Amino acid sequence: MSETPTRATGQCHCGAIRYSMPTTVVHHALCNCQDCRRHAGAPLVGWALVGQDELEVTGTPKIYASSDHGRRHFCGTCGTGLFYTSDAVFPGQIDVQSATLDDPDLIPAQVQIQTAERIGWMETLGDLPTFERYPG
């Protein structure tokens, strides 16, 4: 008898779009490219790649053609970026923005990509003071 694969759940900020995906992924990459940074408004974006047929989505994301081949899927209500597809780069698969998972620790990051475009201060991030909560 085969074991049912473990699944992770996630959602957009407002909850209008929810999803479920396997925790076994092709890869979980932290992308430093300018395109991802601009779309997310963040210094890097985590992407967990799975087969499109393995992702279950409730709600209907809007789709934006961010390049000739890339399609970014996001919530039309709150704007949260959720998925990325590219039939030219990884046909039949979909990248899920891993920070939108209910428990992002379920899928450990494996690699940083596009480091040629990384923001300089990201290299010394570990040297900055840290606070468990917003400092008073």
OpenMM code with the backbone's topology and positions (N, CA, C; nanometers):
from openmm import Vec3, app, unit

residues = "MET SER GLU THR PRO THR ARG ALA THR GLY GLN CYS HIS CYS GLY ALA ILE ARG TYR SER MET PRO THR THR VAL VAL HIS HIS ALA LEU CYS ASN CYS GLN ASP CYS ARG ARG HIS ALA GLY ALA PRO LEU VAL GLY TRP ALA LEU VAL GLY GLN ASP GLU LEU GLU VAL THR GLY THR PRO LYS ILE TYR ALA SER SER ASP HIS GLY ARG ARG HIS PHE CYS GLY THR CYS GLY THR GLY LEU PHE TYR THR SER ASP ALA VAL PHE PRO GLY GLN ILE ASP VAL GLN SER ALA THR LEU ASP ASP PRO ASP LEU ILE PRO ALA GLN VAL GLN ILE GLN THR ALA GLU ARG ILE GLY TRP MET GLU THR LEU GLY ASP LEU PRO THR PHE GLU ARG TYR PRO GLY".split()
positions = [
    Vec3(0.0845, -0.1178, 0.0000),
    Vec3(0.0000, 0.0000, 0.0000),
    Vec3(0.0892, 0.1243, 0.0000),
    Vec3(0.0632, 0.2166, -0.0929),
    Vec3(0.1471, 0.3357, -0.1022),
    Vec3(0.0993, 0.4415, -0.0030),
    Vec3(0.1945, 0.5174, 0.0458),
    Vec3(0.1667, 0.6214, 0.1419),
    Vec3(0.1164, 0.7465, 0.0712),
    Vec3(0.0179, 0.8139, 0.1289),
    Vec3(-0.0313, 0.9389, 0.0745),
    Vec3(0.0737, 1.0465, 0.1003),
    Vec3(0.1148, 1.1204, -0.0046),
    Vec3(0.2162, 1.2233, 0.0172),
    Vec3(0.1648, 1.3339, 0.1092),
    Vec3(0.2559, 1.3901, 0.1886),
    Vec3(0.2218, 1.5008, 0.2765),
    Vec3(0.1922, 1.6239, 0.1923),
    Vec3(0.0907, 1.6980, 0.2335),
    Vec3(0.0526, 1.8184, 0.1597),
    Vec3(0.0647, 1.9400, 0.2510),
    Vec3(0.0894, 2.0521, 0.1885),
    Vec3(0.0967, 2.1806, 0.2570),
    Vec3(-0.0160, 2.2673, 0.2037),
    Vec3(-0.0636, 2.3584, 0.2865),
    Vec3(-0.1678, 2.4514, 0.2444),
    Vec3(-0.1145, 2.5932, 0.2509),
    Vec3(-0.1793, 2.6817, 0.1755),
    Vec3(-0.1415, 2.8218, 0.1757),
    Vec3(-0.2552, 2.9071, 0.1257),
    Vec3(-0.2314, 3.0377, 0.1264),
    Vec3(-0.3354, 3.1300, 0.0810),
    Vec3(-0.2780, 3.2678, 0.0546),
    Vec3(-0.3607, 3.3491, -0.0099),
    Vec3(-0.3262, 3.4900, -0.0278),
    Vec3(-0.3533, 3.5628, 0.1037),
    Vec3(-0.3203, 3.6890, 0.1110),
    Vec3(-0.3342, 3.7672, 0.2336),
    Vec3(-0.4784, 3.7754, 0.2810),
    Vec3(-0.5742, 3.7931, 0.1900),
    Vec3(-0.7142, 3.8101, 0.2292),
    Vec3(-0.7901, 3.6779, 0.2401),
    Vec3(-0.7313, 3.5683, 0.1939),
    Vec3(-0.7960, 3.4379, 0.2031),
    Vec3(-0.8892, 3.4040, 0.0883),
    Vec3(-0.9013, 3.4912, -0.0111),
    Vec3(-0.9902, 3.4646, -0.1248),
    Vec3(-0.9398, 3.3478, -0.2090),
    Vec3(-0.8085, 3.3251, -0.2090),
    Vec3(-0.7492, 3.2139, -0.2834),
    Vec3(-0.6723, 3.1270, -0.1855),
    Vec3(-0.7072, 2.9991, -0.1837),
    Vec3(-0.6378, 2.9014, -0.1009),
    Vec3(-0.5837, 2.7929, -0.1920),
    Vec3(-0.4812, 2.7237, -0.1458),
    Vec3(-0.4251, 2.6160, -0.2265),
    Vec3(-0.3679, 2.5065, -0.1388),
    Vec3(-0.3474, 2.3913, -0.2010),
    Vec3(-0.2856, 2.2761, -0.1380),
    Vec3(-0.1849, 2.2195, -0.2371),
    Vec3(-0.0689, 2.1784, -0.1860),
    Vec3(0.0379, 2.1271, -0.2715),
    Vec3(0.1170, 2.0205, -0.1966),
    Vec3(0.1869, 1.9320, -0.2704),
    Vec3(0.2708, 1.8345, -0.2014),
    Vec3(0.3918, 1.9031, -0.1376),
    Vec3(0.4424, 1.8429, -0.0298),
    Vec3(0.5639, 1.8969, 0.0323),
    Vec3(0.6893, 1.8429, -0.0356),
    Vec3(0.6743, 1.7418, -0.1194),
    Vec3(0.7859, 1.6935, -0.2009),
    Vec3(0.7842, 1.7749, -0.3297),
    Vec3(0.8871, 1.8555, -0.3499),
    Vec3(0.8908, 1.9485, -0.4627),
    Vec3(1.0099, 1.9188, -0.5534),
    Vec3(1.0042, 1.9683, -0.6767),
    Vec3(1.1166, 1.9557, -0.7699),
    Vec3(1.2361, 2.0321, -0.7133),
    Vec3(1.2107, 2.1543, -0.6701),
    Vec3(1.3110, 2.2336, -0.6000),
    Vec3(1.2414, 2.3451, -0.5222),
    Vec3(1.3116, 2.3996, -0.4250),
    Vec3(1.2652, 2.5174, -0.3519),
    Vec3(1.3792, 2.6186, -0.3569),
    Vec3(1.3641, 2.7151, -0.4462),
    Vec3(1.4710, 2.8113, -0.4738),
    Vec3(1.4330, 2.9509, -0.4241),
    Vec3(1.5319, 3.0208, -0.3717),
    Vec3(1.5152, 3.1603, -0.3325),
    Vec3(1.5713, 3.2458, -0.4454),
    Vec3(1.4814, 3.3188, -0.5120),
    Vec3(1.5206, 3.3941, -0.6311),
    Vec3(1.5509, 3.5390, -0.5971),
    Vec3(1.6655, 3.5854, -0.6444),
    Vec3(1.7123, 3.7223, -0.6214),
    Vec3(1.6945, 3.8125, -0.7430),
    Vec3(1.6280, 3.7670, -0.8493),
    Vec3(1.6214, 3.8470, -0.9719),
    Vec3(1.5362, 3.9728, -0.9534),
    Vec3(1.5674, 4.0734, -1.0323),
    Vec3(1.4971, 4.2009, -1.0237),
    Vec3(1.3484, 4.1858, -1.0552),
    Vec3(1.3136, 4.0997, -1.1496),
    Vec3(1.1739, 4.0793, -1.1868),
    Vec3(1.0933, 4.0296, -1.0666),
    Vec3(1.1440, 3.9282, -0.9971),
    Vec3(1.0755, 3.8761, -0.8779),
    Vec3(1.0695, 3.9813, -0.7683),
    Vec3(1.1809, 4.0523, -0.7474),
    Vec3(1.1841, 4.1557, -0.6427),
    Vec3(1.0807, 4.2638, -0.6692),
    Vec3(1.0742, 4.3110, -0.7926),
    Vec3(0.9784, 4.4181, -0.8242),
    Vec3(0.8346, 4.3713, -0.8078),
    Vec3(0.8061, 4.2492, -0.8531),
    Vec3(0.6690, 4.1992, -0.8437),
    Vec3(0.6274, 4.1797, -0.6984),
    Vec3(0.7179, 4.1303, -0.6148),
    Vec3(0.6852, 4.1022, -0.4753),
    Vec3(0.7085, 4.2202, -0.3824),
    Vec3(0.7914, 4.3161, -0.4246),
    Vec3(0.8277, 4.4251, -0.3345),
    Vec3(0.9106, 4.3736, -0.2178),
    Vec3(0.9916, 4.2722, -0.2442),
    Vec3(1.0714, 4.2073, -0.1402),
    Vec3(1.2116, 4.1810, -0.1944),
    Vec3(1.3118, 4.1646, -0.1061),
    Vec3(1.4488, 4.1457, -0.1531),
    Vec3(1.4752, 4.0125, -0.2225),
    Vec3(1.3904, 3.9119, -0.1980),
    Vec3(1.3980, 3.7853, -0.2704),
    Vec3(1.2641, 3.7144, -0.2565),
    Vec3(1.2416, 3.6142, -0.3407),
    Vec3(1.1153, 3.5402, -0.3391),
    Vec3(1.1457, 3.3910, -0.3395),
    Vec3(1.0804, 3.3170, -0.2495),
    Vec3(1.0933, 3.1725, -0.2467),
    Vec3(0.9946, 3.1081, -0.3421),
    Vec3(1.0438, 3.0107, -0.4212),
    Vec3(0.9605, 2.9396, -0.5189),
    Vec3(0.9747, 2.7893, -0.5001),
    Vec3(0.8626, 2.7219, -0.4774),
    Vec3(0.8598, 2.5759, -0.4658),
    Vec3(0.7911, 2.5208, -0.5905),
    Vec3(0.8647, 2.4451, -0.6709),
    Vec3(0.8163, 2.3967, -0.8006),
    Vec3(0.7503, 2.2595, -0.7875),
    Vec3(0.6269, 2.2491, -0.8388),
    Vec3(0.5522, 2.1226, -0.8405),
    Vec3(0.4840, 2.1078, -0.9757),
    Vec3(0.4318, 1.9900, -1.0038),
    Vec3(0.3531, 1.9692, -1.1243),
    Vec3(0.2213, 2.0447, -1.1136),
    Vec3(0.1772, 2.1040, -1.2250),
    Vec3(0.0511, 2.1784, -1.2223),
    Vec3(-0.0646, 2.0914, -1.1769),
    Vec3(-0.0604, 1.9629, -1.2099),
    Vec3(-0.1684, 1.8720, -1.1712),
    Vec3(-0.1630, 1.8358, -1.0229),
    Vec3(-0.0557, 1.8716, -0.9530),
    Vec3(-0.0422, 1.8438, -0.8103),
    Vec3(-0.0920, 1.9593, -0.7230),
    Vec3(-0.1154, 2.0746, -0.7839),
    Vec3(-0.1598, 2.1933, -0.7106),
    Vec3(-0.3118, 2.2022, -0.7166),
    Vec3(-0.3738, 2.2120, -0.6003),
    Vec3(-0.5188, 2.2299, -0.5922),
    Vec3(-0.5465, 2.3716, -0.5457),
    Vec3(-0.6260, 2.4471, -0.6236),
    Vec3(-0.6513, 2.5881, -0.5947),
    Vec3(-0.8013, 2.6120, -0.5786),
    Vec3(-0.8362, 2.6854, -0.4732),
    Vec3(-0.9733, 2.7311, -0.4520),
    Vec3(-0.9719, 2.8819, -0.4722),
    Vec3(-1.0561, 2.9297, -0.5620),
    Vec3(-1.0555, 3.0706, -0.6002),
    Vec3(-0.9883, 3.0826, -0.7353),
    Vec3(-0.9979, 3.1997, -0.7954),
    Vec3(-0.9432, 3.2188, -0.9296),
    Vec3(-0.8422, 3.3327, -0.9311),
    Vec3(-0.7137, 3.2985, -0.9405),
    Vec3(-0.6131, 3.4051, -0.9477),
    Vec3(-0.6208, 3.4805, -1.0806),
    Vec3(-0.5796, 3.6036, -1.0771),
    Vec3(-0.5601, 3.6804, -1.2003),
    Vec3(-0.4225, 3.6435, -1.2529),
    Vec3(-0.4024, 3.6583, -1.3840),
    Vec3(-0.2746, 3.6219, -1.4452),
    Vec3(-0.2192, 3.7422, -1.5203),
    Vec3(-0.0920, 3.7689, -1.4961),
    Vec3(-0.0210, 3.8813, -1.5566),
    Vec3(0.0964, 3.8276, -1.6378),
    Vec3(0.1058, 3.8664, -1.7645),
    Vec3(0.2189, 3.8275, -1.8490),
    Vec3(0.3366, 3.9177, -1.8152),
    Vec3(0.4270, 3.8681, -1.7292),
    Vec3(0.5387, 3.9503, -1.6821),
    Vec3(0.6581, 3.9475, -1.7769),
    Vec3(0.6553, 3.8574, -1.8743),
    Vec3(0.7596, 3.8497, -1.9770),
    Vec3(0.7019, 3.7737, -2.0959),
    Vec3(0.7833, 3.7514, -2.1981),
    Vec3(0.7348, 3.6777, -2.3146),
    Vec3(0.6793, 3.5410, -2.2770),
    Vec3(0.7446, 3.4741, -2.1812),
    Vec3(0.7055, 3.3378, -2.1466),
    Vec3(0.6516, 3.3233, -2.0044),
    Vec3(0.6777, 3.4194, -1.9177),
    Vec3(0.6400, 3.4075, -1.7773),
    Vec3(0.5021, 3.4619, -1.7477),
    Vec3(0.4307, 3.3893, -1.6633),
    Vec3(0.2972, 3.4305, -1.6202),
    Vec3(0.2918, 3.4283, -1.4687),
    Vec3(0.2598, 3.5430, -1.4108),
    Vec3(0.2490, 3.5543, -1.2656),
    Vec3(0.1014, 3.5524, -1.2273),
    Vec3(0.0684, 3.4685, -1.1311),
    Vec3(-0.0693, 3.4507, -1.0860),
    Vec3(-0.0806, 3.5154, -0.9480),
    Vec3(-0.1830, 3.5975, -0.9293),
    Vec3(-0.1967, 3.6711, -0.8036),
    Vec3(-0.3436, 3.6890, -0.7686),
    Vec3(-0.3695, 3.7242, -0.6438),
    Vec3(-0.5062, 3.7511, -0.6002),
    Vec3(-0.5493, 3.8882, -0.6509),
    Vec3(-0.6622, 3.8930, -0.7206),
    Vec3(-0.7138, 4.0190, -0.7727),
    Vec3(-0.7724, 4.1084, -0.6645),
    Vec3(-0.7978, 4.0553, -0.5462),
    Vec3(-0.8541, 4.1338, -0.4366),
    Vec3(-0.7459, 4.2011, -0.3542),
    Vec3(-0.6484, 4.1218, -0.3033),
    Vec3(-0.5462, 4.1788, -0.2146),
    Vec3(-0.4104, 4.1979, -0.2827),
    Vec3(-0.3917, 4.1382, -0.4005),
    Vec3(-0.2675, 4.1571, -0.4760),
    Vec3(-0.1556, 4.0594, -0.4442),
    Vec3(-0.1769, 3.9663, -0.3515),
    Vec3(-0.0719, 3.8716, -0.3149),
    Vec3(-0.0273, 3.7891, -0.4345),
    Vec3(0.1039, 3.7868, -0.4622),
    Vec3(0.1594, 3.6989, -0.5633),
    Vec3(0.1573, 3.5561, -0.5123),
    Vec3(0.1139, 3.4613, -0.5973),
    Vec3(0.0990, 3.3229, -0.5527),
    Vec3(0.1766, 3.2223, -0.6365),
    Vec3(0.1650, 3.2310, -0.7705),
    Vec3(0.2203, 3.1277, -0.8577),
    Vec3(0.2904, 3.1904, -0.9777),
    Vec3(0.3758, 3.1108, -1.0399),
    Vec3(0.4456, 3.1530, -1.1621),
    Vec3(0.4512, 3.0327, -1.2556),
    Vec3(0.4173, 3.0542, -1.3816),
    Vec3(0.4271, 2.9487, -1.4819),
    Vec3(0.5078, 2.9989, -1.6010),
    Vec3(0.5748, 2.9048, -1.6671),
    Vec3(0.6482, 2.9334, -1.7896),
    Vec3(0.6558, 2.8050, -1.8711),
    Vec3(0.5731, 2.7963, -1.9736),
    Vec3(0.5744, 2.6775, -2.0592),
    Vec3(0.7081, 2.6619, -2.1305),
    Vec3(0.7827, 2.7721, -2.1474),
    Vec3(0.9127, 2.7651, -2.2147),
    Vec3(1.0210, 2.7088, -2.1225),
    Vec3(1.0140, 2.7401, -1.9933),
    Vec3(1.1189, 2.7002, -1.8998),
    Vec3(1.0859, 2.5701, -1.8274),
    Vec3(0.9635, 2.5568, -1.7769),
    Vec3(0.9235, 2.4339, -1.7065),
    Vec3(0.7777, 2.3997, -1.7391),
    Vec3(0.7580, 2.3437, -1.8599),
    Vec3(0.6218, 2.3080, -1.9028),
    Vec3(0.5565, 2.2065, -1.8093),
    Vec3(0.4266, 2.2275, -1.7828),
    Vec3(0.3508, 2.1357, -1.6994),
    Vec3(0.3772, 2.1494, -1.5507),
    Vec3(0.4585, 2.2493, -1.5138),
    Vec3(0.4907, 2.2706, -1.3731),
    Vec3(0.4524, 2.4122, -1.3323),
    Vec3(0.4457, 2.4341, -1.2028),
    Vec3(0.4086, 2.5652, -1.1509),
    Vec3(0.4919, 2.5954, -1.0269),
    Vec3(0.5425, 2.7165, -1.0190),
    Vec3(0.6167, 2.7629, -0.9020),
    Vec3(0.5176, 2.8261, -0.8051),
    Vec3(0.5276, 2.7899, -0.6788),
    Vec3(0.4417, 2.8437, -0.5742),
    Vec3(0.5266, 2.9340, -0.4849),
    Vec3(0.4785, 3.0551, -0.4580),
    Vec3(0.5520, 3.1445, -0.3685),
    Vec3(0.5434, 3.0867, -0.2276),
    Vec3(0.6550, 3.0330, -0.1825),
    Vec3(0.6576, 2.9550, -0.0590),
    Vec3(0.6271, 3.0358, 0.0667),
    Vec3(0.6463, 3.1660, 0.0643),
    Vec3(0.6146, 3.2464, 0.1831),
    Vec3(0.4643, 3.2589, 0.2045),
    Vec3(0.3833, 3.2171, 0.1061),
    Vec3(0.2377, 3.2202, 0.1225),
    Vec3(0.1848, 3.0900, 0.1831),
    Vec3(0.2739, 2.9945, 0.2106),
    Vec3(0.2329, 2.8709, 0.2776),
    Vec3(0.1899, 2.9017, 0.4210),
    Vec3(0.0926, 2.8273, 0.4709),
    Vec3(0.0510, 2.8430, 0.6102),
    Vec3(0.1664, 2.8080, 0.7034),
    Vec3(0.2484, 2.7097, 0.6662),
    Vec3(0.3671, 2.6725, 0.7430),
    Vec3(0.4857, 2.6621, 0.6464),
    Vec3(0.5513, 2.7743, 0.6176),
    Vec3(0.6624, 2.7724, 0.5213),
    Vec3(0.7767, 2.6786, 0.5592),
    Vec3(0.7895, 2.6430, 0.6864),
    Vec3(0.8968, 2.5535, 0.7288),
    Vec3(0.8770, 2.4094, 0.6819),
    Vec3(0.7587, 2.3760, 0.6293),
    Vec3(0.7346, 2.2398, 0.5806),
    Vec3(0.8219, 2.2044, 0.4606),
    Vec3(0.8655, 2.3073, 0.3855),
    Vec3(0.9462, 2.2839, 0.2651),
    Vec3(1.0740, 2.3675, 0.2767),
    Vec3(1.1825, 2.3093, 0.3250),
    Vec3(1.3063, 2.3855, 0.3430),
    Vec3(1.3624, 2.4376, 0.2098),
    Vec3(1.4155, 2.5585, 0.2140),
    Vec3(1.4813, 2.6150, 0.0954),
    Vec3(1.6057, 2.5325, 0.0634),
    Vec3(1.6347, 2.5179, -0.0656),
    Vec3(1.7462, 2.4345, -0.1100),
    Vec3(1.8592, 2.5122, -0.1757),
    Vec3(1.8273, 2.6279, -0.2363),
    Vec3(1.9274, 2.6969, -0.3162),
    Vec3(1.8863, 2.8428, -0.3358),
    Vec3(1.9865, 2.9300, -0.3539),
    Vec3(1.9595, 3.0674, -0.3987),
    Vec3(1.9931, 3.0738, -0.5467),
    Vec3(1.9059, 3.1399, -0.6235),
    Vec3(1.9290, 3.1550, -0.7674),
    Vec3(1.9293, 3.3023, -0.8052),
    Vec3(1.9808, 3.3281, -0.9254),
    Vec3(1.9894, 3.4649, -0.9800),
    Vec3(2.0671, 3.5566, -0.8850),
    Vec3(2.1723, 3.5051, -0.8250),
    Vec3(2.2505, 3.5855, -0.7304),
    Vec3(2.3282, 3.6973, -0.7996),
    Vec3(2.3427, 3.6900, -0.9301),
    Vec3(2.4074, 3.8003, -1.0040),
    Vec3(2.3259, 3.9287, -0.9897),
    Vec3(2.1965, 3.9152, -0.9596),
    Vec3(2.1087, 4.0317, -0.9447),
    Vec3(2.0744, 4.0596, -0.7982),
    Vec3(2.1381, 3.9881, -0.7066),
    Vec3(2.1080, 4.0048, -0.5631),
    Vec3(2.1426, 4.1465, -0.5176),
    Vec3(2.0600, 4.2023, -0.4315),
    Vec3(2.0877, 4.3319, -0.3702),
    Vec3(2.2127, 4.3159, -0.2840),
    Vec3(2.3061, 4.4083, -0.2953),
    Vec3(2.4343, 4.3981, -0.2261),
    Vec3(2.4221, 4.3725, -0.0772),
    Vec3(2.3323, 4.4442, -0.0094),
    Vec3(2.3222, 4.4289, 0.1353),
    Vec3(2.2624, 4.2954, 0.1786),
    Vec3(2.2085, 4.2180, 0.0854),
    Vec3(2.1564, 4.0855, 0.1205),
    Vec3(2.2706, 3.9893, 0.1569),
    Vec3(2.3904, 4.0157, 0.1055),
    Vec3(2.5046, 3.9292, 0.1358),
    Vec3(2.5470, 3.9375, 0.2814),
    Vec3(2.5170, 4.0488, 0.3489),
    Vec3(2.5579, 4.0659, 0.4887),
    Vec3(2.4366, 4.0697, 0.5822),
    Vec3(2.3274, 4.0150, 0.5390),
    Vec3(2.2042, 4.0164, 0.6177),
    Vec3(2.2240, 3.9565, 0.7568),
    Vec3(2.3007, 3.8504, 0.7656),
    Vec3(2.3248, 3.7853, 0.8936),
    Vec3(2.4037, 3.8698, 0.9924),
    Vec3(2.4671, 3.9765, 0.9455),
    Vec3(2.5461, 4.0632, 1.0328),
    Vec3(2.4627, 4.1724, 1.0994),
    Vec3(2.3379, 4.1899, 1.0575),
    Vec3(2.2533, 4.2969, 1.1117),
    Vec3(2.1964, 4.2589, 1.2473),
    Vec3(2.1700, 4.3592, 1.3336),
    Vec3(2.1035, 4.3314, 1.4607),
    Vec3(1.9660, 4.2696, 1.4333),
    Vec3(1.9197, 4.1826, 1.5218),
    Vec3(1.7896, 4.1191, 1.5049),
    Vec3(1.7026, 4.1442, 1.6286),
    Vec3(1.5727, 4.1502, 1.6080),
    Vec3(1.4749, 4.1703, 1.7148),
    Vec3(1.3611, 4.0707, 1.6908),
    Vec3(1.3166, 4.0014, 1.7938),
    Vec3(1.2085, 3.9053, 1.7782),
    Vec3(1.0782, 3.9722, 1.7381),
    Vec3(1.0577, 4.0938, 1.7779),
    Vec3(0.9400, 4.1726, 1.7423),
    Vec3(0.9854, 4.3132, 1.7059),
    Vec3(0.8951, 4.3943, 1.6534),
    Vec3(0.9284, 4.5315, 1.6160),
    Vec3(0.9854, 4.6029, 1.7388),
    Vec3(1.1055, 4.6618, 1.7228),
    Vec3(1.1694, 4.7260, 1.8396),
    Vec3(1.0926, 4.8506, 1.8843),
    Vec3(1.0834, 4.8677, 2.0151),
    Vec3(1.0073, 4.9803, 2.0721),
    Vec3(1.0869, 5.1066, 2.0807),
] * unit.nanometer
topology = app.Topology()
chain = topology.addChain("A")
for resn in residues:
    res = topology.addResidue(resn, chain)
    for name in ("N", "CA", "C"):
        topology.addAtom(name, app.Element.getBySymbol(name[0]), res)
